Amino acid sequence: ARGGLREREPGDGSCVEFEPYHSRRTYNQTETGKVILVNLNKQMSSSREKDQCLHVFNVHSDAVSAVHLVRDIMYSSSHDKSICRVDLVKGQASQRYQGTSSFYSIKEQDGLLFAGSDGQVCIFDSRSGITIHSLDAHSTLGKVCIEPEDRQLYTSGADGIVKVWDLRVHKCLKRMRFHSSPITCMRVADGDIHTGSADGTVLILNKAGERRRLALDCPHDPPPVSDLRVTAAAVYAGYRDGKVRAWPAGGG
C-alpha cells in the first residue's frame, strides 16, 4: 500500500521482514553538513527523474548525525560539535548550541533540549541555547541514546547500560545492564524500555520488570540494530543488513 511497508520475506509468525516504502516528505541526514527536505509524492515523468528537493538547509560544517522535529522547529546535530535550531516557517536557522564534542542524538521536551555526545548528556534551554546542566551519563565513550519521559531522562550507551535520571535534581535513580555490546538505539513508551544493540538483539523491559529478548536466528554475526520504533501493535527494528523486522507487541 502507498505510504506503508511492503512485506518482503514473511517469517514464521513471530517476526516479519519488510523493505521500506516511503511517501510524502523526508528529512535526510547527510555527510556534508546539510539537511535536505525531499518531496516523495512527486509524480515521476520518467524513470530517470529524481525525487524533488524542496529545500537544503546548509547548517553544519561536518556530517549531520541526527535530526529531530518538534512542530515547526527542526533540530539537527553534527560532528562539528554543534546543534542548529531551524525555524521551518521562516526557513532559516534561529539558534545554535555549541558543545565540546560531537553530538549523536537530540530530543526536545518542555523547553529543554537534550543532546547525547561521547558518554555525556548536555541539557540546554531550547530557546536561549544556554547550557543548564551536563550529565556524565556513561563511562564508555561513544554514542549516548536519550529518551525524556515526564520528569525523567533515560540514557544508554556503549557500555550496554540503561540509566534513569531524575531531571529535577539531575541524579541517577536506576542503573540496569541490558546488553554486553554497545546499545545503538533506544525507545521508551509508557515506561517500557526498548533497546537495540550492536550484537543484533532487541531487549524490552516492561513496567512490571519482565524482560523480553528478540534475537535473529543467525548462526554467525547477526546484523547490528540501527533504529527502533514502537507502536501499540508492533516493535519495528531496522538493521544494518537493509531490512526492517517487526515483532508483535507484548510477545503475542
C-alpha positions in Angstrom: 0.0 0.0 0.0 1.2 3.5 -0.7 3.0 5.1 2.2 3.3 1.9 4.1 5.7 -1.1 4.2 5.9 -3.9 1.7 6.3 -7.4 3.1 9.5 -8.9 1.7 10.2 -12.2 3.4 7.4 -13.4 5.8 8.8 -15.1 8.9 7.3 -18.0 10.9 4.7 -15.8 12.6 6.9 -14.3 15.3 8.9 -11.9 13.0 8.2 -10.4 9.7 10.8 -8.6 7.5 10.0 -5.5 5.4 11.6 -3.2 2.9 10.7 0.5 3.5 8.2 2.2 1.1 8.1 5.9 1.9 5.8 8.7 0.8 5.3 12.4 1.4 8.3 14.2 2.8 11.5 13.1 4.5 14.4 14.9 6.1 17.7 13.3 5.0 20.8 13.4 7.1 24.0 13.8 5.1 27.7 13.6 5.4 28.2 17.2 4.1 26.7 19.2 7.0 23.4 19.7 5.1 19.8 18.6 5.9 17.8 18.0 2.7 14.0 18.2 2.6 12.7 15.9 -0.1 9.1 15.6 -1.6 8.5 11.9 -2.3 4.9 12.4 -3.6 6.0 14.0 -6.8 4.7 12.1 -9.9 7.6 10.9 -12.0 7.5 11.6 -15.7 10.4 9.3 -16.4 12.4 6.7 -14.6 15.4 9.0 -14.6 13.7 11.8 -12.8 14.7 12.0 -9.2 12.7 13.0 -6.2 12.1 16.7 -5.9 14.2 18.5 -3.4 12.2 21.2 -1.6 15.0 22.8 0.4 18.6 22.4 1.5 19.5 23.6 5.0 23.2 24.3 4.9 23.6 24.3 8.7 26.8 22.5 9.6 30.4 22.2 8.6 30.7 18.5 9.2 28.5 15.4 9.0 24.9 15.6 10.3 24.3 12.9 13.0 20.7 13.4 13.9 17.5 15.3 13.0 14.6 16.0 15.4 11.3 17.7 14.6 9.0 19.5 17.1 6.1 21.2 15.4 7.6 23.9 13.1 11.1 23.6 14.6 13.9 21.3 13.3 16.9 20.5 15.4 20.0 19.0 13.8 23.2 17.8 15.4 26.6 17.3 13.9 30.1 16.1 14.3 31.1 19.8 14.1 30.2 19.8 17.9 27.1 22.0 17.4 23.3 21.8 17.3 21.3 24.0 15.0 17.7 25.1 15.6 15.8 25.9 12.4 12.5 27.7 12.1 10.8 25.8 9.3 8.2 28.5 8.7 10.9 31.1 8.0 13.2 28.5 6.6 16.3 29.8 8.4 18.4 28.9 11.5 17.3 30.7 14.6 19.7 29.3 17.2 22.9 27.4 17.6 24.1 25.4 20.5 27.8 24.8 20.9 29.4 21.8 22.7 32.8 20.4 23.3 32.4 17.1 21.4 30.3 15.6 18.6 26.6 15.1 19.3 25.0 11.8 18.3 21.3 12.2 19.4 18.9 15.1 20.3 15.5 15.3 21.8 13.4 18.3 22.9 10.7 18.3 25.7 9.1 21.0 27.7 11.5 23.7 26.7 14.6 21.6 27.3 16.9 20.3 24.6 18.8 17.0 25.5 21.9 16.2 23.4 23.9 13.0 23.8 27.6 13.1 23.0 30.7 11.0 24.0 29.4 9.5 27.2 27.7 12.7 28.2 24.3 14.4 28.0 24.1 18.2 27.7 20.8 19.9 28.7 20.1 23.2 27.0 17.4 25.8 27.3 15.8 25.3 23.9 15.1 29.0 23.4 18.2 30.7 24.6 20.8 27.9 23.9 22.2 28.3 27.4 23.6 25.1 28.9 21.6 24.2 32.0 23.4 21.1 33.1 25.7 18.3 31.9 25.4 14.7 33.0 28.4 12.3 33.0 26.0 9.6 31.9 28.2 6.7 30.8 31.8 5.9 31.4 32.5 4.4 27.9 33.0 6.8 25.1 30.6 6.5 22.2 27.0 7.3 21.2 24.6 8.1 24.0 20.9 7.4 23.3 18.4 9.6 25.1 14.7 9.4 25.8 12.9 12.0 28.0 9.6 11.0 29.6 7.7 13.0 32.2 10.3 14.3 34.7 12.8 11.5 33.9 15.5 11.0 31.4 16.6 7.6 30.1 20.1 7.2 28.7 22.0 4.3 27.2 25.4 4.0 25.8 28.4 1.9 24.5 28.7 0.3 28.0 25.4 -1.6 27.4 23.8 0.0 30.4 20.5 2.0 30.7 20.2 4.7 33.3 17.2 6.5 34.6 17.7 10.1 35.8 15.6 12.5 37.9 15.6 15.7 35.9 14.6 17.8 39.0 17.9 17.1 40.8 20.0 15.6 37.9 20.6 12.4 39.9 20.7 8.8 38.6 17.8 6.8 40.1 18.5 3.4 38.5 21.2 1.6 36.6 20.4 -1.5 34.6 22.5 -3.8 32.5 20.8 -4.5 29.2 23.4 -5.8 26.7 27.0 -7.0 26.7 27.6 -5.0 23.5 27.0 -1.3 22.8 23.4 0.0 22.8 22.8 1.6 19.4 19.2 2.8 19.8 16.6 3.1 22.5 12.9 3.9 22.7 10.7 4.4 25.9 7.0 4.0 25.5 4.7 4.3 28.6 7.5 3.3 30.9 8.5 0.2 28.8 12.2 0.4 27.7 13.2 -0.9 24.3 16.9 -1.2 23.3 18.7 -2.3 20.2 22.3 -3.4 20.3 25.4 -3.9 18.1 25.0 -7.7 18.9 21.8 -7.7 16.8 19.4 -8.2 19.6 16.4 -6.1 20.9 15.6 -6.2 24.6 12.4 -5.0 26.2 11.9 -4.3 29.9 8.3 -3.5 30.8 7.0 -1.7 33.9 6.4 -5.0 35.7 10.2 -5.8 35.4 9.7 -8.6 32.9 12.3 -8.9 30.2 11.8 -10.0 26.6 14.6 -10.7 24.2 14.2 -10.5 20.4 17.0 -12.2 18.5 17.5 -13.3 15.0 18.1 -16.9 14.0 21.6 -16.2 12.7 24.4 -18.7 13.4 27.1 -16.2 12.9 27.4 -12.4 13.2 23.8 -11.1 13.3 23.5 -7.6 11.8 23.5 -4.7 14.4 20.2 -2.9 15.2 20.4 0.7 13.9 17.0 2.1 14.9 13.7 1.2 16.7 10.1 2.4 16.5 7.4 1.1 18.8 3.6 1.2 18.3 0.7 -0.4 20.3 0.7 -3.3 17.8 4.3 -4.0 17.0 8.0 -3.3 17.6 9.9 -2.3 14.4 13.6 -2.7 14.2 15.9 -1.5 11.4 19.1 -3.5 10.8 22.3 -2.8 9.0 21.6 -5.6 6.5 19.0 -3.3 4.9 15.9 -4.9 6.4 13.2 -3.8 8.9 11.9 -6.6 11.1 8.7 -6.4 13.1 7.6 -8.3 16.1 4.1 -8.3 17.7 3.9 -6.1 20.8 3.7 -8.0 24.1 5.0 -11.2 22.6 1.7 -12.2 21.1 
